[in-house]
Amino acid sequence: MNKLKITWSVRTECGPERKKNEDSVFPVLSGNKYLPFRAAICDGLGGHVDGEVASKIAAESMSDDEDNVLTIIEKANKKIVDYQKNHSNSEGMGTTMTALIINEDGLMQVGHVGDSRCYVLSDRNIIKITDDQNVPGFKNVLKQALGTKDKLDIQKIDFQLNNGDVILLCTDGLYNEFGEEYIKKRLKEGVTADTLVSEALLQIPSDNVSAIIMNVFSK
């Protein structure tokens, strides 16, 4: 079997109606390499104190020497909870986290808390891997987020990637501007995160906008 390679593009931007960007991404730079690979997208809770600190702690936890995505998210949650205990003015901060680890054989494990999303374009079909964890009837209210409680109900998904598959991690600031058919069309066309985020910003979104787009191919 040919070794699988991945090429990825990353962009995160402050929305035009926001004073600061509370999104964080991992990795922070675009690139390419042979598998394994890991990535995450985190959206600090808007309007909450230090949302950008919470999302940064979560994203940076992907650097840990840990291969279980659930453990990474659990540790990130503890770090954010502990940060609030030591910084009383940060009480109430939190973040979404959608993280993935892909092994050398292309098996992707996804861990998910909140309403950021993971999509896969596979065999010309788009699959929404994650479930949005919003309170029914309240699109902007999350059932849970990192930093808001000690024990999280983390969604875990395993997905076998194949040559030609495309993965998109994005925050709600991006997907709220587009329908899934448009996202599918652009991923088929080979769009980069830089271009897709630019297209979202043209819509004057109310939120910050972030995306990581990953292309898997055999080499």
C-alpha positions in Angstrom: 0.0 0.0 0.0 1.3 3.5 -0.9 2.0 5.8 2.0 -0.6 8.4 2.6 0.4 12.1 2.5 -1.6 15.1 3.7 -1.6 18.7 2.6 -3.4 21.3 4.6 -4.3 25.0 4.6 -5.2 27.0 7.6 -6.8 30.5 8.2 -8.4 32.2 11.2 -9.7 35.7 11.0 -11.4 38.2 13.3 -15.0 38.9 12.0 -15.7 42.4 10.9 -18.2 42.9 13.7 -15.9 41.5 16.4 -13.3 43.4 18.4 -11.0 40.3 18.8 -10.6 36.8 17.4 -11.5 34.2 20.0 -10.9 31.3 17.6 -7.8 29.2 17.8 -6.4 26.6 15.4 -3.8 23.8 15.4 -1.6 23.7 13.4 -1.3 27.5 12.9 0.6 27.2 9.5 -0.3 25.4 6.3 1.9 22.6 5.1 2.2 19.0 3.9 3.7 15.8 5.3 3.2 12.0 5.4 0.7 10.7 7.9 0.3 10.7 10.9 -1.3 14.1 11.4 -3.4 16.0 14.0 -5.5 19.2 13.9 -8.1 21.1 15.9 -10.3 24.1 15.7 -11.6 25.9 18.8 -14.1 28.7 19.2 -13.8 30.7 22.5 -17.2 31.5 23.8 -18.1 35.0 22.4 -19.0 37.6 25.0 -17.4 35.6 27.8 -14.3 36.6 29.7 -11.1 35.3 28.1 -12.7 33.2 25.4 -9.6 33.6 23.4 -7.5 32.2 26.3 -9.7 29.1 26.6 -9.5 28.4 22.9 -5.7 28.9 22.8 -5.2 26.5 25.8 -7.4 23.9 23.9 -5.6 24.3 20.6 -2.2 24.2 22.1 -3.0 20.9 24.0 -2.7 19.2 20.6 1.0 19.5 21.0 0.9 17.0 23.9 2.5 13.6 23.4 -0.9 11.8 23.5 -2.5 9.7 20.8 -6.0 9.5 22.2 -8.1 12.4 21.1 -10.5 12.0 24.0 -7.7 12.2 26.5 -6.4 15.3 24.8 -9.8 17.0 25.1 -10.2 15.9 28.7 -6.8 17.3 29.7 -7.5 20.5 27.9 -10.8 20.9 29.8 -9.0 20.4 33.1 -6.4 23.0 32.1 -9.1 25.5 31.4 -11.1 24.7 34.6 -7.9 25.0 36.6 -7.0 28.3 34.9 -10.2 29.8 36.1 -9.5 28.6 39.7 -6.2 30.5 39.6 -7.6 33.6 37.7 -10.8 34.7 39.3 -11.5 37.3 36.7 -11.6 34.5 34.1 -14.5 32.7 35.6 -17.1 31.6 33.0 -14.6 31.3 30.1 -15.0 28.3 27.7 -14.4 27.0 24.2 -15.6 24.5 21.7 -13.1 21.9 20.5 -13.2 19.7 17.4 -10.0 17.7 17.1 -8.7 14.9 14.9 -5.8 12.5 14.8 -5.1 10.6 11.7 -2.8 7.6 11.9 -0.4 6.3 9.2 -3.1 4.0 7.7 -5.6 6.9 7.3 -7.8 6.0 10.3 -9.1 9.3 11.6 -10.4 9.7 15.2 -12.4 12.8 15.9 -13.3 14.2 19.3 -15.9 16.9 19.5 -17.4 19.3 22.0 -19.6 22.3 21.0 -20.8 23.5 17.6 -17.6 23.7 15.5 -17.8 21.1 12.7 -15.9 18.4 10.9 -16.9 17.5 7.4 -15.4 14.9 5.1 -15.7 15.0 1.3 -15.4 11.3 0.3 -16.3 9.7 -3.1 -17.9 13.0 -4.1 -20.3 13.0 -1.1 -20.1 15.4 1.8 -20.5 13.9 5.3 -21.0 16.0 8.4 -19.1 13.9 11.0 -19.9 15.9 14.1 -23.2 16.8 15.8 -23.9 20.4 16.8 -24.3 20.5 20.6 -26.7 23.4 20.9 -29.7 23.7 23.2 -32.8 23.1 21.0 -34.4 26.3 19.9 -31.3 28.3 20.9 -28.8 28.3 18.1 -26.2 30.3 20.0 -26.4 28.4 23.3 -24.2 25.4 23.8 -25.1 22.3 25.8 -21.5 22.1 26.9 -18.1 23.6 26.3 -14.6 23.0 27.6 -14.0 24.9 30.8 -17.6 25.0 31.9 -17.8 21.8 33.8 -15.4 19.0 35.1 -16.9 16.1 33.1 -17.7 16.4 29.4 -19.8 14.2 27.2 -17.3 14.1 24.3 -18.5 12.8 20.9 -16.0 10.3 19.4 -16.1 9.2 15.8 -13.7 6.9 13.9 -13.6 7.4 10.1 -11.4 5.5 7.6 -9.9 8.0 5.1 -9.0 7.1 1.5 -7.0 8.5 -1.3 -8.6 11.7 -2.5 -10.6 12.5 0.6 -10.9 16.1 1.9 -11.5 17.1 5.5 -12.8 20.4 6.7 -12.7 21.7 10.2 -14.5 25.0 10.7 -16.2 27.2 13.2 -19.8 28.3 13.1 -18.6 31.7 11.8 -17.8 29.9 8.5 -20.6 27.4 8.1 -23.3 29.9 9.1 -22.5 31.8 5.8 -22.8 28.8 3.5 -25.1 25.9 2.8 -23.6 22.4 2.7 -24.0 22.2 -1.1 -21.8 25.2 -1.5 -19.2 23.8 0.9 -19.3 20.5 -1.0 -18.9 22.3 -4.4 -15.9 24.3 -3.2 -14.2 21.3 -1.6 -14.6 19.4 -4.9 -13.0 22.3 -6.7 -10.0 22.2 -4.4 -10.6 25.4 -2.4 -8.0 26.4 0.2 -8.9 27.6 3.7 -7.6 31.0 2.8 -10.0 31.4 -0.1 -13.0 29.9 1.8 -12.5 32.2 4.7 -12.2 35.2 2.3 -15.5 34.2 0.8 -17.2 34.0 4.2 -15.8 37.4 5.2 -17.4 38.9 2.1 -20.8 38.0 3.7 -20.0 40.4 6.6 -20.4 37.5 9.2 -21.3 38.3 12.8 -18.7 36.0 14.2 -15.0 35.1 13.7 -14.2 32.8 10.8 -11.8 29.9 10.9 -11.1 26.8 8.7 -8.6 24.0 8.2 -8.8 22.1 4.9 -6.9 18.8 4.6 -6.4 16.8 1.4 -5.3 13.1 1.7 -3.6 11.4 -1.2 -1.3 8.4 -1.7 2.2 9.1 -2.8 
